[in-house]
Amino acid sequence: MRTMRKTFLPFALPSISEEAIEEVAAVLRSGWVTSGPKVKQFEKEFAEFVGASQAIALNSATAGLHLALEAIGLTDEDAVITSSVTFTASAEVICYFGALPLLTDVDPIHNIMTPKTLLDLINRECSWNGKILTHNATGKKIRALIPVHLAGYTCDMESLIEIADRYNLYVIEDAAHAFPAIHKNRMIGVWGDFTVFSFYATKGITTGEGGMVTTNHSELADRIRLMRLHGINRDSYNRPGWYYEVVEAGFKYNMADIAAAIGIVQLHEANGFWARREEIALRYNLAFSDLVGVKLPLPDEQGRHSWHLYRIEIDPKIAKIGRDSLAEELKERNIGTSLHFIPIFEHPYYKKNYNFNRENFPNACRMYEKALSLPLFAGMTDEDVNDVMSAVKELLG
Ligand SMILES: Cc1ncc(COP(=O)(O)O)c(C=O)c1O
């Protein structure tokens, strides 16, 4: 019998507990709703959770990526390397400075930047004079690397950091998908110079909108704190009187206490959310293991996959139906899906301004034809999970 749900199952939904709602209500009643004690507490608890010395709360991960690049003093004479398979945020922040975004291809299994895809780019397009890595075609100086832990599968941080050290590059991890993820016994949050997390609605934990930067560089952390609130040298919660000084032209990127109140509760619930996500992902893997022409996501053998997304790949030559038909049929059965991601070089803005050569991205191009994300979130009921499994097996089995 054809699986048909009565209600639509989105591919992702946040899980908000009554406790989180009550904490927000308490903040609303307290008279202090913007950045204040809740933000401080969230930062402290988040830093402890991942084991970082500094955590700076912001109103998005995009703000975090922007401020990390600002803190290292990026200019329009510079370039930054990121992955071709990511959300535009990882690349757009480079463009904010007039700097050049350079894209690596991804590996064919997890679709992430690897030491090999990084070195392919460096060897093909850059030269090293013993001090500076320069982009040959533009003369721009490569300053940083933004690896992306796509779906929550962690990049090989040891090797990427080793390459970054060799070429004097900062490492700014885009960990929007990677909370709570572990790489070789250490949490994502302590590896690179900066790690940037997202608390957007569908992420491992949410604050509605929000982000966090962790770092062990205390001076650069101070710079981010300064620039997140207009370049004012004291935050308003701690300001004793009316006097303050603007020492830079900063930004308006602070997190509000309303959001931090949700974040604190979500942080306490994070391991439970993760366990449920993993349980669902492993059940899917078991259920789909004998489908022909379907590549399933692998657990992280050396750490902990955050299971932010459950991405499969459909090989149109072997599978019963192709990716687009599968998405369409699932939608007809009231099951939502998504695609992570349209490669950066396929978007009109990047095409118009940077003229990337698609031939340099064979794996990203293949991925784009095949990938599909199925519903995965902590609040899915067993019935939801069974509906997805039955429908996918009906269509591809
Ligand atoms: C890989 C990646 N990086 C960055 C971001 C930006 O996060 P935010 O919406 O918190 O700015 C997202 C958001 O979806 C993302 O998927």
The ligand as an SDF file (V2000), in Angstrom:
LIG
                    3D

 16 16  0  0  0  0  0  0  0  0999 V2000
   27.1650   25.6670    6.2780 C   0  0  0  0  0  0  0  0  0  0  0  0
   26.5060   26.9060    6.8130 C   0  0  0  0  0  0  0  0  0  0  0  0
   27.2820   27.9490    7.1530 N   0  0  0  0  0  0  0  0  0  0  0  0
   26.7560   29.0750    7.6490 C   0  0  0  0  0  0  0  0  0  0  0  0
   25.4080   29.2180    7.8190 C   0  0  0  0  0  0  0  0  0  0  0  0
   24.8690   30.5090    8.3140 C   0  0  0  0  0  0  0  0  0  0  0  0
   24.2490   30.3930    9.5670 O   0  0  0  0  0  0  0  0  0  0  0  0
   23.3510   31.5590   10.1300 P   0  0  0  0  0  0  0  0  0  0  0  0
   22.0000   31.4330    9.5030 O   0  0  0  0  0  0  0  0  0  0  0  0
   23.3160   31.3260   11.6220 O   0  0  0  0  0  0  0  0  0  0  0  0
   24.0170   32.8290    9.7950 O   0  0  0  0  0  0  0  0  0  0  0  0
   24.5480   28.1650    7.4800 C   0  0  0  0  0  0  0  0  0  0  0  0
   23.1080   28.3090    7.6470 C   0  0  0  0  0  0  0  0  0  0  0  0
   22.2970   27.5440    7.2410 O   0  0  0  0  0  0  0  0  0  0  0  0
   25.1130   26.9820    6.9590 C   0  0  0  0  0  0  0  0  0  0  0  0
   24.3540   25.9460    6.5960 O   0  0  0  0  0  0  0  0  0  0  0  0
  1  2  1  0
  2  3  1  0
  2 15  2  0
  3  4  2  0
  4  5  1  0
  5  6  1  0
  5 12  2  0
  6  7  1  0
  7  8  1  0
  8  9  2  0
  8 10  1  0
  8 11  1  0
 12 13  1  0
 12 15  1  0
 13 14  2  0
 15 16  1  0
M  END
$$$$
